[in-house]
């Protein structure tokens, strides 16, 4: 099940590796209204499985996109879904954004954030 919202696309690939990929630009003023329900709907598929969430193809995200990503991380932790979140370590804006998330997940058991 994929999500398309203006210039943002989130794709989901199920299989031996479960991968969610963020593509394009997240420019909505209220991305939570679309992103949060999408992830709530797909959480059941990933309970007891591992999930990789890839942000390398995300070209831009505004500050409104950060709260739904933080909510996603909290929900993954609460649902005991082992997750690796990857970002583009060569992109200055991604490094700046995801360094903060690396700090948040330090106290969590199921979430790992890393630049690739």
One Martini backbone bead per residue (centre of mass of N, CA, C, O) as a GRO file, in nm:
protein
  116
    1UNK     BB    1   0.092   0.040   0.027
    2UNK     BB    2   0.057   0.359  -0.096
    3UNK     BB    3   0.160   0.709  -0.082
    4UNK     BB    4   0.002   1.016  -0.209
    5UNK     BB    5   0.124   1.368  -0.158
    6UNK     BB    6   0.182   1.532  -0.395
    7UNK     BB    7   0.540   1.526  -0.368
    8UNK     BB    8   0.473   1.274  -0.192
    9UNK     BB    9   0.616   0.942  -0.146
   10UNK     BB   10   0.507   0.623  -0.007
   11UNK     BB   11   0.659   0.312   0.005
   12UNK     BB   12   0.575  -0.047   0.006
   13UNK     BB   13   0.774  -0.342   0.093
   14UNK     BB   14   0.711  -0.681   0.090
   15UNK     BB   15   0.914  -0.931   0.269
   16UNK     BB   16   1.204  -1.022   0.382
   17UNK     BB   17   1.199  -0.713   0.335
   18UNK     BB   18   1.080  -0.428   0.500
   19UNK     BB   19   0.999  -0.135   0.299
   20UNK     BB   20   1.015   0.220   0.352
   21UNK     BB   21   0.977   0.493   0.114
   22UNK     BB   22   1.090   0.819   0.074
   23UNK     BB   23   0.965   1.052  -0.181
   24UNK     BB   24   1.069   1.371  -0.246
   25UNK     BB   25   0.830   1.608  -0.107
   26UNK     BB   26   0.759   1.768   0.212
   27UNK     BB   27   0.511   2.051   0.203
   28UNK     BB   28   0.305   2.033   0.399
   29UNK     BB   29   0.132   2.185   0.663
   30UNK     BB   30  -0.029   1.884   0.727
   31UNK     BB   31   0.107   1.577   0.733
   32UNK     BB   32  -0.032   1.424   0.969
   33UNK     BB   33  -0.316   1.377   0.830
   34UNK     BB   34  -0.170   1.150   0.640
   35UNK     BB   35   0.064   0.991   0.781
   36UNK     BB   36  -0.056   0.873   1.042
   37UNK     BB   37  -0.286   0.694   0.920
   38UNK     BB   38  -0.104   0.523   0.742
   39UNK     BB   39   0.069   0.392   0.970
   40UNK     BB   40  -0.157   0.275   1.140
   41UNK     BB   41  -0.252   0.079   0.911
   42UNK     BB   42   0.044  -0.079   0.879
   43UNK     BB   43   0.135  -0.194   1.159
   44UNK     BB   44   0.009  -0.481   1.157
   45UNK     BB   45   0.210  -0.597   0.938
   46UNK     BB   46   0.483  -0.547   1.146
   47UNK     BB   47   0.434  -0.727   1.364
   48UNK     BB   48   0.724  -0.907   1.446
   49UNK     BB   49   0.891  -0.732   1.253
   50UNK     BB   50   1.097  -0.587   1.022
   51UNK     BB   51   1.203  -0.239   0.952
   52UNK     BB   52   1.263  -0.018   0.675
   53UNK     BB   53   1.346   0.335   0.666
   54UNK     BB   54   1.372   0.547   0.378
   55UNK     BB   55   1.524   0.889   0.308
   56UNK     BB   56   1.722   0.932   0.058
   57UNK     BB   57   1.477   1.032  -0.157
   58UNK     BB   58   1.449   1.283   0.007
   59UNK     BB   59   1.466   1.627  -0.088
   60UNK     BB   60   1.233   1.741   0.115
   61UNK     BB   61   1.153   1.902   0.439
   62UNK     BB   62   0.957   2.036   0.654
   63UNK     BB   63   0.888   2.109   0.984
   64UNK     BB   64   0.603   1.955   0.974
   65UNK     BB   65   0.738   1.660   0.940
   66UNK     BB   66   0.864   1.589   1.216
   67UNK     BB   67   0.627   1.501   1.405
   68UNK     BB   68   0.539   1.242   1.240
   69UNK     BB   69   0.815   1.102   1.275
   70UNK     BB   70   0.815   1.092   1.581
   71UNK     BB   71   0.550   0.932   1.601
   72UNK     BB   72   0.649   0.688   1.446
   73UNK     BB   73   0.873   0.609   1.641
   74UNK     BB   74   0.693   0.569   1.890
   75UNK     BB   75   0.507   0.352   1.762
   76UNK     BB   76   0.723   0.144   1.702
   77UNK     BB   77   0.812   0.104   1.993
   78UNK     BB   78   0.531   0.031   2.118
   79UNK     BB   79   0.506  -0.217   1.889
   80UNK     BB   80   0.777  -0.373   1.859
   81UNK     BB   81   0.930  -0.251   1.594
   82UNK     BB   82   1.194  -0.326   1.425
   83UNK     BB   83   1.402  -0.038   1.330
   84UNK     BB   84   1.542   0.120   1.036
   85UNK     BB   85   1.680   0.442   0.983
   86UNK     BB   86   1.752   0.612   0.679
   87UNK     BB   87   2.004   0.840   0.550
   88UNK     BB   88   2.173   1.100   0.387
   89UNK     BB   89   2.507   1.172   0.469
   90UNK     BB   90   2.542   1.392   0.210
   91UNK     BB   91   2.306   1.556   0.340
   92UNK     BB   92   2.278   1.831   0.523
   93UNK     BB   93   1.974   1.836   0.599
   94UNK     BB   94   1.956   1.541   0.692
   95UNK     BB   95   2.164   1.545   0.911
   96UNK     BB   96   2.028   1.763   1.083
   97UNK     BB   97   1.755   1.614   1.122
   98UNK     BB   98   1.866   1.313   1.214
   99UNK     BB   99   2.034   1.375   1.465
  100UNK     BB  100   1.793   1.424   1.650
  101UNK     BB  101   1.679   1.135   1.620
  102UNK     BB  102   1.921   0.987   1.739
  103UNK     BB  103   1.876   1.101   2.022
  104UNK     BB  104   1.588   0.993   2.074
  105UNK     BB  105   1.664   0.669   2.027
  106UNK     BB  106   1.866   0.594   2.259
  107UNK     BB  107   1.617   0.496   2.463
  108UNK     BB  108   1.558   0.278   2.258
  109UNK     BB  109   1.514  -0.068   2.147
  110UNK     BB  110   1.392  -0.068   1.819
  111UNK     BB  111   1.567   0.188   1.722
  112UNK     BB  112   1.750   0.294   1.421
  113UNK     BB  113   1.980   0.556   1.325
  114UNK     BB  114   2.126   0.611   0.987
  115UNK     BB  115   2.383   0.683   0.778
  116UNK     BB  116   2.439   0.611   0.401
   0.00000   0.00000   0.00000
